[in-house]
Amino acid sequence: ADYEEGTFTPTIEFSTSTSVSYSGSSRNAEYVKVGSLVHIQWNLIITNVSSSGTGTAQVGGIPFAHVCNTYQGHIGIMYNDVWSNETQKGYLPNGGQYIQLAPTGRTRTNLGVGTVTTGYFGGGGSYTAAT
């Protein structure tokens, strides 16, 4: 079976705007891929936010595209004090290399997480990729 370990650079993105501008003191992220199963974990420390984007919030830079049904790549947000809305879950859409963030109490059609500010943001989970 295929086995790989590595790191990736997570980014904060928005679906309709590329005007996100921030800096951080740490962007630690790792993955393990065994066959088609990928496990990721990351931690961002955001120290300055110049501008937030618009649309739905996403974590980009995921190492492999998700291959499966859209809602089967579940990701848990383990530590979050950067979003103005409570955000504890996310998913990878089929074919996507990003995590779509979903605030608590929101549905797939209402995903706004508000604005981003300084703080800590981390999480992890597993999904499937092409072998």
Residue pairs with C-beta under 8 A, 6 or more apart in sequence:
1 34
1 35
2 33
2 34
2 35
2 131
3 32
3 33
3 34
4 31
4 32
4 33
5 30
5 31
5 32
5 33
6 30
6 31
6 33
6 63
7 28
7 29
7 30
7 31
8 29
8 30
8 31
8 40
8 42
8 61
8 62
8 63
9 27
9 29
9 61
10 27
10 29
10 42
10 44
10 59
10 60
10 61
10 62
11 59
11 60
11 61
12 20
12 22
12 44
12 46
12 57
12 58
12 59
12 60
12 116
12 121
13 20
13 53
13 57
13 58
13 59
13 60
13 98
14 20
14 52
14 53
14 54
14 55
14 56
14 57
14 58
15 55
15 56
15 57
15 58
16 53
16 54
16 55
16 56
17 53
17 54
17 55
18 53
19 51
19 52
19 53
19 54
20 51
20 52
20 53
20 116
21 49
21 50
21 51
22 46
22 48
22 49
22 50
22 116
23 46
23 47
23 48
24 44
24 45
24 46
24 47
25 45
25 47
26 43
26 44
26 45
27 42
27 43
27 44
27 45
28 42
28 43
29 40
29 41
29 42
29 43
29 61
30 40
30 41
30 42
31 38
31 39
31 40
31 41
31 63
31 64
32 38
32 39
33 39
33 63
33 64
33 129
35 131
36 67
36 128
36 129
36 130
36 131
37 126
37 127
37 128
38 63
38 64
38 126
38 127
38 128
38 129
39 124
39 125
39 126
40 62
40 63
40 75
40 124
40 125
40 126
40 127
41 122
41 123
41 124
42 59
42 122
42 123
42 124
43 79
43 120
43 121
43 122
44 82
44 120
44 121
44 122
45 119
45 120
46 82
46 116
46 117
46 118
46 119
46 120
46 121
47 118
48 118
49 116
49 117
49 118
52 115
52 116
56 100
56 101
56 111
56 112
56 113
57 83
57 87
57 101
57 111
57 112
57 113
57 116
58 98
58 99
58 100
58 101
59 75
59 90
59 98
59 99
59 101
59 123
60 97
60 98
61 97
61 98
62 92
62 96
62 97
62 98
62 99
63 97
64 97
64 129
64 130
65 95
65 96
65 97
65 129
65 130
66 73
66 92
66 93
66 94
66 95
66 96
66 97
66 127
66 128
66 129
67 94
67 95
67 128
67 129
67 130
68 94
68 127
68 128
69 94
70 91
70 92
70 93
70 94
71 91
72 127
72 128
73 91
73 92
73 93
73 125
73 126
73 127
73 128
74 89
74 90
74 91
74 125
74 126
74 127
75 89
75 90
75 91
75 92
75 99
75 123
75 124
75 125
75 127
76 88
76 89
76 90
76 123
76 124
76 125
77 87
77 88
77 89
77 90
77 101
77 121
77 122
77 123
78 122
78 123
78 124
79 120
79 121
79 122
79 123
80 86
80 87
80 88
80 119
80 120
80 121
80 122
80 123
81 119
81 120
81 121
82 116
82 117
82 118
82 119
82 120
82 121
83 101
83 103
83 113
83 114
83 115
83 116
83 117
83 121
84 113
84 114
84 115
84 116
84 117
85 103
85 104
85 106
85 112
85 113
85 114
86 103
86 104
86 105
87 101
87 102
87 103
87 104
87 113
88 104
89 101
89 102
89 104
90 99
90 100
90 101
90 102
90 123
90 125
91 99
91 100
91 102
92 98
92 99
92 100
92 127
93 100
99 123
100 111
101 111
101 113
102 108
102 111
103 111
103 112
103 113
103 114
106 112
